[in-house]
Amino acid sequence: MKKHQRRTLSPEAVIYACLIYLFLYLPIFVVVAFSFNTSKMNIVFEGFTFEWYWKMFENRSLMDALKNTLIVAAASTGLSVVIGTIAAVGMYKFHFRMKNVVNNALYIPVVIPEIVLGISLLAFFSLVGVQMGMGTLIISHVTFSLPFVVITLRSRLAGYDKSMEEAAMDLGANQWRTFRRVTLPILAPGIMSGAMLALTMSLDDVIVSFFTTGPNSTTLPIKIFGMVRKGVSPDVNALSTLMILATVLILITSNIIERRMEKRNG
Amino acid sequence: MKTSLKQRLPALVMVGPIVIWLALFIVIPLIYVFAISFMNRGLYSGVVMEFTLDNYIQLLDLEYLNIFWKSILLAVETSVICLLLGYPFAMIMARADKRMKPAMMLLIMLPFWTNSLIRTYGWNTLLRSEGIINNLLLRLGLIQKPLELLYTDGAVLLGMVYTLFPFMVLPLYSSIEKLDPSLMEAAGDLGARRVRSFLRVMLPLTAPGIFAGTIQVFIPTLGYFFISDMMGGGKTMYIGNLIKNQFLSARNWPLGAALSILLILLTLLLMKLYSRVGKMEDMV
């Protein structure tokens, strides 16, 4: 059959794709390369060193920013996965009057510009008199990642066979046991990819955090933003390199898990 | 038919938390911003509860109209460049060997998921007047004086295209991928030349992807203030910087709120147009 023939790309196509990839990876390559540079200035590569990877641990404010970033990422991922999973299953199982309203509200943070989400949360927090800090950061990160967790899970649930649950119930399992032993394992890949999505979104966020952070909860991106004008020292490159590495690892892991799960499910 | 509370309880427990969350942190804040946009600014910060249309009337100032015009222009330029660069790339990806596809996809996703500020900082390093590109050109003797690459409108455009490119490629790819290649072959068999079959068959059939990608590039461009700050040095003011300044430094919240409402209206308008050609689910 023609459709399944092995197609090869023309040399022009390969060159074009490579140029696009070069464009996408050039700044990342620069950040990583200069984290190994002996010179303090990010201009010429003078020699290879690991020095900055040790030095960054002595930079207190940088380490604080890293700590805040990780706490916010972990807490917001956990919260959005729990609330999101329960909600996705609930919305799949039950029919209720306001379902469409909830559905539409879910898409608001997906489509409105991030800056609008940021300023509306800032205005709201100051209206109710909440101090800006880790709490407000975590809440705002949950707010933008929650819809993505629910939407990811919902696409999993679309192909989900209800009869498995019914069978478990017929065999005498109660609702909680059915949920834990049948529903949850089936949903596991969806929950995994939802969690990975929430985690990377939190680590990547600049705009919303900008408005909802306090003086003592500076995250890494905001810290770097403040430093760029004055010129950044290579220990920031070293930390950025580790952040990039973390993202790569998260993505590759979730990719592998997803493919394994797909194979198992046929 | 009436359902008892006991029957409704599981639904309430499962869906309740998300309903409360969405109401508290999305719906109420947005309504509040809408309300602020009709209020007066406070003496030092915050708002005074008096109804006024001043904030919207103020937006008609020549100074602000100029900022809107520049922002829309930047968003249009960014979208067009992303589309022109992204369409061929998405076609290549859709045509690539089955075993190559996951790798090609992963390679697009990786920068997409890496912190955008770190990547913008990478461009900053490359483009500064004492940066890598200028240094290289000086050493090669191609230029005598460093070129002004950073802190220009061009640098802002580059930063936007760079950051938003994947938002264009992903929807384009998924709509091209769905396309049945036999349709293009049929057009060819029926005597259509390649340009014609592209314009008459492929382009209309991938319109949902083009629209979805364009919206997903266009809207963020208006709000990504950190790119225009880091790449443009704040020389040219865009709507995102304007909103940020009203809330964080100028402390004129009502004006910032009116600007945000304007952004939301623009977004809704684009969504409405999009809903005629594609499905909401494809936007995510």
Interface residues (C-beta under 8 A of the other chain):
Chain A: K3 R6 R7 T8 L9 A13 Y16 A17 I20 Y21 F23 L24 Y25 L26 P27 I28 F29 V30 V31 F34 M41 N42 I43 V44 I83 G84 I86 A87 V89 G90 M91 K93 F94 F96 M98 V102 A105 L106 Y107 I108 P109 V110 V111 I112 P113 E114 I115 V116 L117 I119 S120 L121 L122 A123 F124 S126 L127 I139 S140 V142 T143 L146 F148 V150 I151 Q175 T200 L203 D204 V206 I207 F210 F211 L220 P221 I224 F225 V228 V232 S240 M243 I244 T247 V248 I250 L251 I252 N255 R259
Chain B: R8 P10 A11 V13 M14 V15 P17 I18 V19 W21 L22 A23 F25 I26 V27 I28 P29 L30 Y32 V33 I36 G46 L85 P88 F89 I92 M93 R95 A96 D97 P102 M104 L106 L107 I108 M109 L110 P111 W113 T114 N115 S116 L117 I118 R119 T120 Y121 G122 W123 N124 T125 L126 E130 G131 I132 N135 Y162 F165 P166 P181 S182 I219 P220 L222 G223 Y224 F225 F226 D229 M230 G240 I243 K244 F247 L248 W253 G256 A257 S260 L263 I264 T267 M271 M280 E281 M283 V284
